[in-house]
Amino acid sequence: MVLYLICYGISWTLARQHVYMLSGLVLLPAAFWLYWKDYRRSGNLIDLKGLFCLSFVGGQAVSCMKLSRLQGDWADLTWLCFFLAVGAVRLGAQWDGPEKLAERLAGWGRRKDGSGKEVSRKGSPEADKARIRRRLLKAMGAITLISWGAFLLEAAVLGFIPMFSYGVPHAYSYFHISGVHYFTVSCVLVPSLFVVWLWQEWGVQEEAGSSLWGRLKSPQGLWALAFTALSLAVPLLCVSRFQLILAVGMAAFTFISIRRTFRLRYVCILAGLMVPAYLGLTVLRSHSVAYLNGIFEMKNAATPIWITQPYMYIANNYDNFNCLVEELPAFTWGLRMLFPLWAFTGLKFMAPSLVNFPLYVTKEELTTLTVIYDAYYDFGVLGVILLGVILGMACRLLSGLRQRTDNPVIHVVYAQIAMYMALAFFTTWFSNPSTWFYLGVTVMAALFVGYRGKKKGEKEDV
């Protein structure tokens, strides 16, 4: 934190002198240093605390460069909030309480004999592994079926499919039936479950000395491939770049969580698949280069769109937070962060005043935010600190569960949170109903896959 503090002070001083490019370049190494420090300590490429620092501080460094005319000088309070957010996450992750809770949760539901040794309820370890593989396949099938049912319902009621709505730039924004769309986009979880299933099969094939590809050509393997392909088709049909990135990114993080490594060739393969898909969806969304450049208002009009678009999706979010700090007349005292409750219960329709709060942004079309936006909206600086501490504690809890539990679906839960930490610059993840819906579905899948049941005739322990 000492290096980060020094770089932060220099970056703030340079920004006050309007030396914007150097201000960002000074802060960028601090982001990589914080990530590297956490990686070296844990040996985990997707250490949650490290990912948050790399994303949030790195995004701030990029924003400090001020390449767009929409960006201006930040208030000192804005700088303070960004600093405190990082410090609070790192502070929360230092507490040992979540680690002890993880140990208790990992042992919950396990049956033990008198000596404290765990006893399997369903026979041999091989039988347990086979049960896990079967249930993973069933979970993938159920989520895919429900997702496609919801998608077809939305298409029938709304009368269009975004991919085939030519010349409509915001077709996906209109493809939404309240309450139903959560089920439509739940398909993003299936590729991650496929990675878990594949790893379970991979272990079996390695032990048997046979080919994994041979197992994939089996009926179970073909079903798993079909579920994954169908799940990836939904974000493509919805022309949702975000849902596609989330699905593939979570699957990649799930793989890293399980195997603990990620080779360079995998990165190249993913990039080779994702870049064309991203560009294709951009074209299908009918967003022309002239349209995007008109929104982003880059100082250098010759900046290529493939640089402009990712830059603005990162940089402008910090300026949106500064707008909030400078323009917010009063705090909302928890109403913003409780939006998932108002959404799931339907109270947002019965009492619109619970959710009708203005969004303070630099431009109406640019509505992406940072993870701390709603926390400040609710409680100001105190909200930023509290959210950071809670996130740090949650990171410590999940890291402990990942190391201790034998339920493979915990890797999907971990990967989901890792994705949110890696995109901390993007939006207010934890006041978004979809986030909690995804977590709820994943936890249900984990309980289904991990439930061991009882042997026939066995009585519950008293």
C-alpha positions as CSV (number, residue, x, y, z in Angstrom):
1,M,0.0,0.0,0.0
2,V,3.0,2.4,0.5
3,L,3.8,2.3,-3.2
4,Y,0.2,2.8,-4.1
5,L,-0.1,5.8,-1.7
6,I,3.0,7.4,-3.2
7,C,1.8,6.9,-6.8
8,Y,-1.6,8.1,-5.9
9,G,-0.3,11.3,-4.4
10,I,1.9,12.0,-7.4
11,S,-1.0,11.2,-9.8
12,W,-3.3,13.6,-7.9
13,T,-0.7,16.4,-8.0
14,L,-0.1,16.0,-11.7
15,A,-3.9,16.0,-12.4
16,R,-4.1,19.3,-10.5
17,Q,-1.5,20.7,-12.8
18,H,-3.4,19.4,-15.8
19,V,-0.7,16.9,-16.8
20,Y,-3.3,14.3,-17.5
21,M,-1.4,11.7,-19.5
22,L,1.5,11.5,-17.0
23,S,-1.0,11.4,-14.1
24,G,-2.5,8.2,-15.5
25,L,0.8,6.7,-16.4
26,V,2.1,7.2,-12.9
27,L,-0.9,5.4,-11.3
28,L,-1.0,2.5,-13.8
29,P,2.1,0.7,-12.3
30,A,0.5,0.9,-8.8
31,A,-2.5,-1.2,-10.1
32,F,-0.2,-3.9,-11.5
33,W,1.9,-3.8,-8.3
34,L,-1.1,-4.4,-6.0
35,Y,-2.3,-7.3,-8.2
36,W,1.2,-8.8,-8.4
37,K,1.6,-8.6,-4.6
38,D,-1.6,-10.5,-4.0
39,Y,-0.8,-13.0,-6.7
40,R,2.6,-13.7,-5.2
41,R,1.1,-14.1,-1.8
42,S,-1.7,-16.5,-2.8
43,G,-0.4,-18.1,-6.0
44,N,-3.9,-17.5,-7.4
45,L,-4.1,-15.8,-10.8
46,I,-7.6,-14.7,-10.0
47,D,-7.1,-13.6,-6.5
48,L,-10.3,-11.6,-5.8
49,K,-8.7,-8.7,-4.0
50,G,-5.9,-8.5,-6.6
51,L,-8.4,-8.4,-9.4
52,F,-10.4,-5.6,-7.8
53,C,-7.2,-3.5,-7.4
54,L,-6.0,-4.2,-10.9
55,S,-9.4,-3.3,-12.4
56,F,-10.4,-0.4,-10.2
57,V,-7.0,1.3,-9.9
58,G,-6.1,0.5,-13.5
59,G,-9.4,1.9,-14.7
60,Q,-8.8,5.1,-12.7
61,A,-5.4,5.4,-14.3
62,V,-6.9,5.1,-17.7
63,S,-9.5,7.7,-16.9
64,C,-6.9,10.1,-15.5
65,M,-5.5,10.4,-19.1
66,K,-8.6,12.5,-20.1
67,L,-8.7,11.6,-23.8
68,S,-12.3,12.7,-24.2
69,R,-13.8,16.2,-24.1
70,L,-16.5,14.8,-21.8
71,Q,-13.9,14.3,-19.0
72,G,-12.9,17.1,-16.6
73,D,-11.1,17.6,-13.3
74,W,-12.3,15.6,-10.4
75,A,-13.2,17.0,-7.0
76,D,-10.9,16.2,-4.2
77,L,-13.7,14.2,-2.6
78,T,-13.9,12.0,-5.7
79,W,-10.2,11.3,-5.4
80,L,-10.6,10.5,-1.7
81,C,-13.5,8.0,-2.4
82,F,-11.5,6.1,-5.0
83,F,-8.6,5.8,-2.6
84,L,-10.8,4.7,0.3
85,A,-12.5,2.1,-1.8
86,V,-9.3,0.3,-2.4
87,G,-8.1,0.7,1.2
88,A,-11.4,-0.6,2.5
89,V,-11.4,-3.7,0.4
90,R,-7.9,-4.6,1.4
91,L,-8.7,-3.9,5.1
92,G,-11.8,-6.2,5.0
93,A,-9.8,-9.0,3.4
94,Q,-7.4,-8.9,6.4
95,W,-10.0,-10.1,8.9
96,D,-9.8,-13.8,9.9
97,G,-13.5,-14.1,10.7
98,P,-14.6,-15.0,7.1
99,E,-11.8,-17.6,7.0
100,K,-13.2,-19.4,10.1
101,L,-16.8,-19.1,8.7
102,A,-15.6,-20.7,5.5
103,E,-14.2,-23.7,7.4
104,R,-17.5,-24.2,9.2
105,L,-19.5,-23.9,6.0
106,A,-17.2,-26.3,4.1
107,G,-17.9,-28.9,6.8
108,W,-21.6,-28.3,6.9
109,G,-23.7,-31.4,5.9
110,R,-20.8,-33.8,6.1
111,R,-21.5,-37.0,8.0
112,K,-18.7,-38.1,10.3
113,D,-18.0,-41.2,12.5
114,G,-17.0,-41.2,16.1
115,S,-13.4,-40.4,15.4
116,G,-14.4,-37.3,13.3
117,K,-13.5,-38.9,10.0
118,E,-15.9,-38.1,7.1
119,V,-18.1,-40.9,5.9
120,S,-19.7,-41.0,2.4
121,R,-23.4,-41.4,2.4
122,K,-23.4,-42.9,-1.1
123,G,-20.7,-45.6,-1.1
124,S,-17.3,-45.2,-2.8
125,P,-15.6,-42.0,-3.8
126,E,-16.1,-43.1,-7.5
127,A,-19.8,-43.3,-6.9
128,D,-19.8,-39.8,-5.5
129,K,-17.9,-38.5,-8.5
130,A,-20.3,-40.2,-10.9
131,R,-23.3,-38.7,-9.1
132,I,-21.7,-35.2,-9.3
133,R,-21.2,-35.6,-13.1
134,R,-24.8,-36.7,-13.6
135,R,-26.2,-33.8,-11.5
136,L,-24.0,-31.3,-13.3
137,L,-25.4,-32.4,-16.6
138,K,-28.9,-32.1,-15.2
139,A,-28.3,-28.6,-13.9
140,M,-26.9,-27.5,-17.2
141,G,-29.9,-28.9,-19.0
142,A,-32.4,-27.4,-16.6
143,I,-30.9,-23.9,-16.9
144,T,-30.6,-24.1,-20.7
145,L,-34.3,-25.3,-21.0
146,I,-35.6,-22.5,-18.7
147,S,-33.4,-19.9,-20.5
148,W,-34.7,-20.8,-23.9
149,G,-38.3,-21.0,-22.7
150,A,-38.0,-17.5,-21.3
151,F,-36.3,-16.2,-24.5
152,L,-39.0,-17.7,-26.8
153,L,-41.7,-16.2,-24.5
154,E,-40.1,-12.8,-24.8
155,A,-39.7,-13.1,-28.6
156,A,-43.4,-14.1,-28.9
157,V,-44.8,-11.4,-26.7
158,L,-42.5,-8.6,-28.0
159,G,-42.7,-9.7,-31.6
160,F,-39.1,-9.5,-32.6
161,I,-35.6,-11.0,-32.0
162,P,-32.8,-8.3,-31.7
163,M,-30.4,-10.1,-34.1
164,F,-32.9,-9.8,-36.9
165,S,-34.0,-6.2,-36.1
166,Y,-31.9,-4.3,-38.6
167,G,-31.3,-0.6,-38.3
168,V,-32.5,-0.5,-34.6
169,P,-29.4,0.5,-32.5
170,H,-31.1,-0.2,-29.1
171,A,-33.1,-3.4,-30.0
172,Y,-31.7,-5.3,-27.0
173,S,-32.8,-2.5,-24.6
174,Y,-36.4,-3.1,-25.7
175,F,-36.1,-6.9,-25.6
176,H,-37.1,-7.2,-22.0
177,I,-40.1,-8.5,-20.1
178,S,-39.9,-7.6,-16.4
179,G,-39.2,-10.7,-14.3
180,V,-38.9,-13.0,-17.3
181,H,-35.6,-11.6,-18.6
182,Y,-33.7,-12.8,-15.5
183,F,-34.4,-16.4,-16.6
184,T,-33.5,-15.6,-20.2
185,V,-30.0,-14.4,-19.3
186,S,-29.4,-17.2,-16.8
187,C,-27.9,-19.1,-19.7
188,V,-24.6,-17.3,-19.0
189,L,-24.0,-19.8,-16.2
190,V,-24.0,-22.9,-18.4
191,P,-20.5,-22.5,-20.0
192,S,-19.0,-22.3,-16.5
193,L,-20.9,-25.5,-15.4
194,F,-19.7,-27.1,-18.6
195,V,-16.1,-26.4,-17.6
196,V,-16.8,-28.0,-14.2
197,W,-18.4,-31.1,-15.9
198,L,-15.5,-31.2,-18.3
199,W,-13.0,-31.2,-15.6
200,Q,-14.8,-34.0,-13.7
201,E,-14.7,-36.0,-17.0
202,W,-11.1,-35.1,-17.7
203,G,-10.0,-36.5,-14.3
204,V,-11.8,-39.8,-15.0
205,Q,-10.3,-40.1,-18.5
206,E,-6.8,-39.4,-17.2
207,E,-7.1,-42.0,-14.5
208,A,-8.4,-44.5,-17.1
209,G,-5.7,-43.6,-19.6
210,S,-8.4,-42.9,-22.3
211,S,-9.2,-39.9,-24.5
212,L,-11.4,-37.1,-23.3
213,W,-12.5,-36.5,-26.9
214,G,-13.8,-40.0,-26.9
215,R,-15.9,-39.2,-23.8
216,L,-17.2,-36.0,-25.4
217,K,-18.6,-38.1,-28.3
218,S,-20.6,-40.2,-25.8
219,P,-24.3,-39.3,-25.3
220,Q,-23.5,-37.4,-22.1
221,G,-20.7,-35.5,-23.8
222,L,-22.9,-34.5,-26.7
223,W,-25.6,-33.3,-24.4
224,A,-23.1,-31.2,-22.5
225,L,-21.8,-29.7,-25.7
226,A,-25.4,-29.0,-27.0
227,F,-26.4,-27.3,-23.7
228,T,-23.3,-25.1,-23.9
229,A,-23.9,-24.2,-27.6
230,L,-27.5,-23.4,-27.0
231,S,-26.7,-21.2,-24.0
232,L,-24.2,-19.2,-26.0
233,A,-26.7,-18.7,-28.8
234,V,-29.0,-16.7,-26.5
235,P,-26.7,-13.6,-26.0
236,L,-25.9,-13.8,-29.8
237,L,-29.6,-13.7,-30.7
238,C,-30.1,-10.9,-28.2
239,V,-27.0,-9.1,-29.6
240,S,-25.8,-8.6,-26.0
241,R,-22.0,-8.2,-26.0
242,F,-22.0,-7.9,-22.2
243,Q,-23.8,-11.2,-21.7
244,L,-21.5,-13.0,-24.1
245,I,-18.4,-11.5,-22.4
246,L,-19.8,-12.5,-19.0
247,A,-20.5,-16.1,-20.1
248,V,-17.1,-16.6,-21.7
249,G,-15.2,-14.7,-19.0
250,M,-16.9,-16.7,-16.2
251,A,-16.1,-19.9,-17.9
252,A,-12.4,-18.9,-18.3
253,F,-12.3,-17.9,-14.6
254,T,-13.9,-21.2,-13.6
255,F,-11.2,-23.0,-15.6
256,I,-8.5,-21.0,-13.8
257,S,-10.1,-21.6,-10.4
258,I,-10.1,-25.3,-11.0
259,R,-6.7,-25.8,-12.7
260,R,-4.9,-22.8,-11.0
261,T,-3.1,-22.0,-14.3
262,F,-4.0,-20.5,-17.7
263,R,-1.6,-20.9,-20.6
264,L,-0.9,-18.2,-23.2
265,R,-2.3,-20.3,-26.0
266,Y,-5.7,-20.3,-24.2
267,V,-5.6,-16.5,-24.2
268,C,-4.9,-16.4,-27.9
269,I,-7.7,-18.9,-28.6
270,L,-10.2,-16.9,-26.5
271,A,-9.2,-13.7,-28.2
272,G,-9.4,-15.2,-31.6
273,L,-13.0,-16.3,-30.8
274,M,-14.2,-13.3,-28.9
275,V,-12.9,-10.4,-31.0
276,P,-14.8,-11.4,-34.1
277,A,-17.9,-12.1,-32.1
278,Y,-17.7,-8.8,-30.3
279,L,-17.2,-6.9,-33.6
280,G,-20.0,-8.8,-35.2
281,L,-22.5,-8.0,-32.5
282,T,-21.5,-4.3,-32.7
283,V,-22.4,-4.4,-36.4
284,L,-25.7,-6.2,-35.7
285,R,-26.5,-3.6,-33.0
286,S,-26.4,-1.0,-35.9
287,H,-23.9,1.2,-34.1
288,S,-21.9,3.0,-36.8
289,V,-18.5,4.4,-36.2
290,A,-19.8,8.0,-36.8
291,Y,-22.6,7.4,-34.2
292,L,-20.1,6.1,-31.6
293,N,-17.6,8.8,-32.2
294,G,-20.3,11.4,-31.9
295,I,-21.1,10.1,-28.4
296,F,-17.6,9.6,-27.1
297,E,-16.3,13.1,-28.2
298,M,-12.6,12.1,-28.3
299,K,-10.1,15.0,-28.3
300,N,-8.3,13.4,-31.1
301,A,-11.0,12.7,-33.7
302,A,-8.6,10.3,-35.5
303,T,-8.5,7.8,-32.6
304,P,-9.5,4.4,-34.0
305,I,-12.9,3.2,-32.8
306,W,-11.3,-0.1,-31.5
307,I,-9.4,2.1,-29.0
308,T,-12.1,4.7,-28.4
309,Q,-14.9,2.2,-27.4
310,P,-13.1,0.2,-24.7
311,Y,-11.5,3.4,-23.4
312,M,-14.8,5.2,-22.9
313,Y,-16.4,2.1,-21.4
314,I,-13.7,2.3,-18.7
315,A,-12.8,5.9,-18.4
316,N,-16.1,7.7,-18.4
317,N,-17.4,5.7,-15.5
318,Y,-15.1,7.5,-13.1
319,D,-16.3,10.9,-14.5
320,N,-19.9,9.7,-13.9
321,F,-19.0,9.1,-10.3
322,N,-17.5,12.6,-10.1
323,C,-20.8,14.0,-11.5
324,L,-22.5,12.2,-8.6
325,V,-20.2,13.7,-6.0
326,E,-20.6,17.2,-7.3
327,E,-24.3,17.2,-8.1
328,L,-26.0,14.9,-5.6
329,P,-28.3,17.0,-3.4
330,A,-29.1,14.4,-0.7
331,F,-28.3,10.8,0.1
332,T,-30.9,8.1,-0.4
333,W,-30.1,6.1,2.8
334,G,-30.1,2.6,1.4
335,L,-32.8,2.8,-1.2
336,R,-30.4,2.5,-4.2
337,M,-28.5,-0.5,-2.8
338,L,-31.8,-2.2,-2.0
339,F,-33.0,-2.0,-5.6
340,P,-32.8,-5.8,-6.0
341,L,-35.4,-6.1,-3.2
342,W,-37.7,-3.6,-4.8
343,A,-37.3,-5.4,-8.1
344,F,-37.9,-9.0,-6.9
345,T,-40.8,-8.1,-4.7
346,G,-42.5,-5.9,-7.3
347,L,-42.5,-3.0,-5.0
348,K,-40.9,-0.8,-7.7
349,F,-44.2,-0.9,-9.6
350,M,-46.4,-0.3,-6.5
351,A,-44.2,2.5,-5.1
352,P,-42.1,4.1,-7.9
353,S,-40.7,6.6,-5.5
354,L,-38.4,3.8,-4.2
355,V,-36.5,3.7,-7.4
356,N,-37.1,7.0,-9.2
357,F,-33.8,8.7,-8.6
358,P,-31.9,10.6,-11.3
359,L,-28.7,9.2,-12.7
360,Y,-25.8,11.7,-12.6
361,V,-23.7,11.1,-15.7
362,T,-21.6,13.1,-18.2
363,K,-23.9,12.2,-21.1
364,E,-27.3,10.6,-21.3
365,E,-26.1,7.7,-23.5
366,L,-23.1,6.8,-21.3
367,T,-24.7,5.2,-18.2
368,T,-22.0,2.7,-17.1
369,L,-20.8,3.3,-13.5
370,T,-18.3,2.1,-11.0
371,V,-19.0,-0.5,-8.4
372,I,-19.1,2.2,-5.6
373,Y,-21.6,4.5,-7.4
374,D,-24.7,3.4,-5.5
375,A,-22.8,3.1,-2.2
376,Y,-22.0,6.8,-2.4
377,Y,-25.5,7.6,-3.6
378,D,-26.9,6.0,-0.4
379,F,-24.4,7.0,2.4
380,G,-21.6,9.1,0.9
381,V,-18.0,8.4,1.9
382,L,-19.3,6.1,4.7
383,G,-21.1,4.0,2.1
384,V,-17.9,3.6,0.0
385,I,-16.0,2.4,3.1
386,L,-18.7,0.0,4.2
387,L,-19.1,-1.5,0.8
388,G,-15.3,-1.9,0.4
389,V,-15.0,-3.7,3.8
390,I,-17.9,-6.0,3.1
391,L,-16.4,-6.9,-0.4
392,G,-13.1,-7.6,1.2
393,M,-14.6,-9.9,3.8
394,A,-16.6,-11.7,1.0
395,C,-13.4,-12.2,-1.0
396,R,-11.8,-13.8,2.1
397,L,-14.8,-16.0,2.7
398,L,-15.0,-17.2,-0.9
399,S,-11.2,-17.9,-1.1
400,G,-11.5,-20.0,2.0
401,L,-14.5,-22.0,0.7
402,R,-12.7,-22.5,-2.6
403,Q,-9.8,-24.1,-0.8
404,R,-11.8,-26.3,1.6
405,T,-15.0,-27.5,0.0
406,D,-15.2,-30.5,-2.3
407,N,-18.3,-29.2,-4.1
408,P,-17.0,-28.3,-7.6
409,V,-19.8,-25.7,-8.2
410,I,-18.1,-23.4,-5.7
411,H,-15.6,-22.7,-8.5
412,V,-18.5,-21.2,-10.5
413,V,-19.5,-19.0,-7.5
414,Y,-15.9,-17.9,-7.2
415,A,-15.6,-17.2,-10.9
416,Q,-18.8,-15.1,-10.8
417,I,-17.5,-12.8,-8.1
418,A,-14.0,-12.8,-9.8
419,M,-15.7,-11.5,-12.9
420,Y,-17.4,-8.7,-10.9
421,M,-14.1,-7.8,-9.3
422,A,-12.4,-7.8,-12.7
423,L,-15.0,-5.4,-14.0
424,A,-15.3,-3.2,-10.9
425,F,-14.9,-0.1,-13.1
426,F,-18.0,-1.0,-15.1
427,T,-21.2,-0.9,-13.0
428,T,-22.8,-1.2,-9.6
429,W,-22.8,-5.0,-9.5
430,F,-24.2,-5.5,-6.0
431,S,-27.3,-3.3,-6.4
432,N,-28.1,-5.1,-9.7
433,P,-30.9,-7.7,-9.4
434,S,-29.3,-9.8,-12.2
435,T,-26.2,-10.3,-10.0
436,W,-28.2,-11.7,-7.1
437,F,-30.4,-13.8,-9.5
438,Y,-27.2,-15.4,-11.0
439,L,-25.8,-16.0,-7.5
440,G,-29.1,-17.5,-6.4
441,V,-29.2,-19.9,-9.4
442,T,-25.6,-20.9,-8.9
443,V,-26.1,-21.6,-5.2
444,M,-29.1,-23.7,-6.0
445,A,-27.0,-25.7,-8.5
446,A,-24.3,-26.1,-5.9
447,L,-26.8,-27.5,-3.4
448,F,-28.3,-29.8,-6.0
449,V,-24.9,-31.1,-7.1
450,G,-23.5,-31.4,-3.5
451,Y,-26.5,-33.0,-1.8
452,R,-25.5,-36.5,-0.7
453,G,-28.8,-37.8,0.7
454,K,-29.1,-40.9,2.8
455,K,-28.5,-44.5,2.3
456,K,-31.7,-46.6,2.1
457,G,-33.0,-47.2,5.6
458,E,-30.5,-44.8,7.2
459,K,-32.0,-42.5,9.8
460,E,-31.1,-38.8,10.2
461,D,-28.5,-38.1,13.0
462,V,-30.1,-36.7,16.1
